[in-house]
Amino acid sequence: MRRGVLVDSLGTLEGEGALSTSHAVVQHLPFLRRYARALTGNQASGDAYVAATLESLVASPKLLESDPNQRVALYSLFTKIWNSVGVNGKADVAEVNLPPEQHLTQITPRPRQAFLLVALEGFTEEDAARILDCDLTTLRALVEESGRELAAEIATDVLIIEDETFIAMDIEALVESLGHRVIGVARTHTEAIALARHKRPGLILADIQLADGSSGLDAVNELLGSFEVPVIFITAYPERFLTGQRPEPAFLIAKPFQLAVVSAVASQALFFGRKAHQRERQPTA
């Protein structure tokens, strides 16, 4: 069942509570997709988990109706689906149409879930603890553990594609504060291609719409035709690229951004980038 159909189905359920549920889902769905994609590393896998969550909600709409904080309830339901499908073996990964590379060893551990809930999604510690079904002490320990993982990440060379000077300077300062090295700032499609070919980056942060009319998305797609590199897109309108209706970025940062968000998303992008390289190096049977 397509995701759009699932959301429409919520609106057809009878009762005032069902309409409230439908409204909550539509309001929070783009950001649940953002979280799911950051956890899984790509659009298809993240959206598949979200679709499974919506299917459960269509079957049992009272799962959200009984909670006054419906965003927390929606993410809690997603977490239950995530755990039942990918972690404890109650359901097969194929049941939510995940690509073959998303095996149990690829599932993001709880420390990164905790960090992304707080840093990327902006939940309070109390709400994040509810979502992960743990106490505050455990939640804080998980976030601290993720922080240690982030500190241990291998630094890489970063290409920034951003046409606004002050925003580019902010991104450069943030990236360097995380221990990475900026190899250059490109303000157009042409500059991005030239910089990447001169020195291949280990990570790209790209604005989607550039002021001269060129596209950061087009520049990245051209670069990805030559080599593989993790990419994070930056946009003032993330909901436009979180519809699930077309090929969309796996990693998105919304403007204005904060250090914790850049840190969390960059960590996830590099994590999955390394996993992909590890699979490529594994000998075939």
C-alpha positions in Angstrom: 0.0 0.0 0.0 1.4 3.4 -1.0 2.3 5.9 1.8 -0.1 8.5 0.4 -2.9 6.0 0.4 -2.2 5.1 4.0 -2.4 8.7 5.1 -5.7 9.1 3.1 -7.0 6.0 4.8 -6.5 7.6 8.2 -8.8 10.4 7.1 -11.6 8.0 6.2 -11.8 6.4 9.6 -15.0 7.3 11.5 -15.1 9.5 14.5 -13.7 12.8 15.7 -10.7 11.1 17.3 -9.7 9.5 14.0 -9.8 12.9 12.3 -7.4 14.2 15.0 -5.2 11.2 14.4 -5.1 11.8 10.7 -4.2 15.5 11.2 -1.4 14.6 13.6 0.1 12.1 11.1 0.0 14.5 8.2 1.6 17.2 10.3 4.4 15.1 11.7 5.0 12.6 8.8 7.7 14.6 6.9 9.8 14.8 10.1 9.3 11.1 10.9 10.6 10.4 7.4 13.6 12.5 8.1 14.3 10.6 11.3 13.7 7.2 9.7 16.1 8.0 6.8 18.8 9.2 9.2 18.5 5.9 11.1 18.6 3.6 8.1 20.9 5.6 5.8 18.6 5.9 2.7 15.2 7.0 1.6 13.8 3.6 0.6 14.6 1.9 3.9 13.4 4.8 6.1 10.2 5.2 4.1 9.5 1.5 4.4 9.7 1.7 8.1 7.4 4.7 8.1 4.9 2.8 5.8 4.9 -0.1 8.2 4.2 2.4 11.1 1.2 3.8 9.1 -0.1 0.4 8.4 -0.2 -0.3 12.1 -1.9 3.0 12.7 -4.6 2.3 10.1 -5.3 -1.0 11.8 -5.4 0.5 15.3 -5.9 4.3 15.2 -6.4 4.3 19.0 -2.6 3.9 19.3 -2.4 7.7 18.9 -5.8 8.8 20.2 -5.0 7.8 23.8 -1.9 10.0 24.1 -2.2 13.8 24.4 1.2 14.3 22.8 0.6 12.7 19.5 4.0 13.4 18.1 5.6 11.5 20.9 3.0 8.7 20.4 3.8 8.5 16.7 7.5 8.2 17.2 6.9 5.7 20.0 4.9 3.6 17.6 7.6 3.9 15.0 10.2 2.7 17.5 8.1 -0.3 18.3 7.9 -1.1 14.6 11.6 -0.5 14.3 12.4 -2.9 17.1 10.0 -5.6 16.1 11.2 -5.7 12.5 14.9 -5.1 12.5 16.3 -5.9 16.0 14.7 -8.7 17.8 13.7 -10.9 15.0 9.9 -10.9 15.5 9.4 -10.0 11.8 11.6 -10.4 8.7 13.2 -7.3 7.2 11.7 -8.2 3.9 8.2 -7.6 5.3 8.7 -3.9 5.0 10.4 -4.1 1.6 13.9 -3.1 2.8 16.8 -3.5 0.3 19.1 -6.5 1.0 22.0 -4.4 2.5 19.8 -3.4 5.5 20.5 -6.5 7.6 20.6 -6.7 11.4 24.2 -5.6 11.6 23.3 -2.3 9.9 20.6 -1.3 12.4 21.4 1.8 14.2 22.0 1.1 18.0 20.0 2.8 20.7 22.7 5.4 21.5 22.4 7.0 18.1 18.6 6.7 18.2 18.7 8.7 21.5 21.1 11.2 20.1 19.0 11.8 16.9 15.8 12.1 18.8 17.3 14.9 20.9 19.7 16.6 18.5 17.9 16.1 15.1 14.2 15.9 16.1 14.4 18.4 19.0 12.6 16.2 21.6 13.1 17.0 25.3 15.0 14.4 27.3 11.7 13.4 28.9 10.0 12.8 25.6 12.9 11.0 24.1 13.0 8.7 27.1 9.2 8.0 26.5 9.8 7.2 22.9 12.7 4.7 23.7 10.7 3.4 26.7 13.5 4.0 29.2 14.1 6.2 32.2 15.9 9.6 32.1 19.2 8.1 33.5 19.3 5.5 30.7 18.5 8.1 28.1 21.3 10.4 29.2 23.7 7.5 29.3 22.7 6.6 25.7 23.3 10.2 24.5 26.6 10.3 26.3 27.6 7.0 24.7 26.7 8.3 21.3 28.8 11.4 22.0 31.8 9.2 22.6 31.1 7.4 19.3 30.9 10.8 17.5 34.2 11.8 19.0 35.8 8.7 17.7 34.6 9.2 14.1 37.5 9.5 11.6 37.9 13.1 10.3 37.3 13.5 6.6 37.6 16.1 3.9 34.4 18.1 3.3 33.1 19.9 0.2 30.5 22.6 0.9 28.1 23.7 -1.9 26.5 26.9 -0.7 26.0 30.2 -2.5 25.2 32.4 0.5 28.5 33.6 1.9 27.6 33.9 5.6 25.8 30.6 5.7 28.8 29.0 4.0 31.1 30.5 6.6 28.8 29.1 9.4 28.8 25.6 7.9 32.6 25.7 7.5 33.1 26.7 11.1 30.7 24.0 12.3 32.3 21.3 10.2 35.8 22.3 11.3 34.7 22.3 14.9 33.7 18.6 14.5 37.3 17.8 13.4 36.8 17.7 9.7 38.7 19.7 7.0 37.0 21.8 4.4 38.6 21.4 1.0 36.6 24.3 -0.5 33.3 26.1 -0.8 31.5 26.0 -4.2 28.8 28.5 -5.0 27.7 27.1 -8.3 27.3 23.7 -10.0 30.4 24.3 -12.1 32.6 25.2 -9.1 31.4 22.1 -7.2 32.4 19.8 -10.1 35.8 21.4 -10.4 36.6 21.3 -6.7 35.5 17.7 -6.3 37.5 16.6 -9.3 40.6 18.4 -7.9 40.4 16.7 -4.6 37.8 14.0 -3.9 35.8 14.8 -0.7 34.9 12.3 1.9 31.6 14.1 2.7 29.5 16.7 0.8 27.2 19.3 2.4 25.1 20.9 -0.3 22.4 23.5 -0.6 19.7 22.3 -3.0 18.9 25.7 -4.7 21.7 27.9 -5.7 21.3 31.6 -6.4 22.6 31.5 -9.9 19.8 29.1 -10.9 21.9 26.0 -10.8 21.1 23.1 -8.5 23.2 21.6 -5.8 21.2 18.4 -6.2 22.2 18.3 -9.9 25.9 18.9 -9.1 25.8 16.0 -6.5 24.1 13.6 -8.9 26.8 14.3 -11.5 29.5 13.7 -9.0 27.9 10.5 -7.8 28.2 9.2 -11.3 32.0 9.2 -10.9 32.5 8.1 -7.3 30.6 7.3 -4.1 30.5 9.8 -1.2 28.1 10.5 1.6 25.9 13.6 1.0 23.9 15.8 3.3 21.6 18.4 1.7 20.7 21.7 3.4 17.4 23.4 2.7 15.1 26.0 4.2 12.2 23.8 3.1 12.9 20.2 4.2 9.3 19.2 4.0 9.4 19.6 0.2 11.9 16.8 0.0 10.3 14.5 2.6 7.1 13.6 0.8 8.1 10.0 -0.1 6.6 10.4 -3.6 9.9 10.6 -5.6 13.6 10.0 -5.2 14.7 12.2 -2.3 17.8 12.8 -0.2 18.4 10.4 2.7 20.1 13.1 4.8 18.6 16.6 5.2 19.5 19.5 7.5 17.0 22.3 7.8 18.0 26.0 7.9 18.7 27.5 10.4 20.8 24.7 11.7 22.7 23.9 14.9 26.0 22.2 15.7 24.3 19.2 17.3 22.2 18.6 14.2 25.2 18.9 11.8 27.1 16.5 14.1 24.4 14.0 14.3 23.6 13.9 10.6 27.2 13.9 9.5 28.0 11.1 11.9 25.1 9.0 10.4 26.1 9.8 6.8 29.7 8.8 7.4 28.7 5.7 9.4 26.6 4.4 6.4 29.3 5.5 4.0 31.8 3.3 5.8 29.4 0.4 5.9 29.1 0.6 2.1 32.8 0.6 1.6 33.2 -2.4 4.0 30.7 -4.4 1.9 32.6 -3.5 -1.3 35.8 -4.8 0.2 34.4 -8.1 1.4 35.5 -11.0 -0.9 32.8 -12.7 -2.9 32.2 -16.4 -2.3 
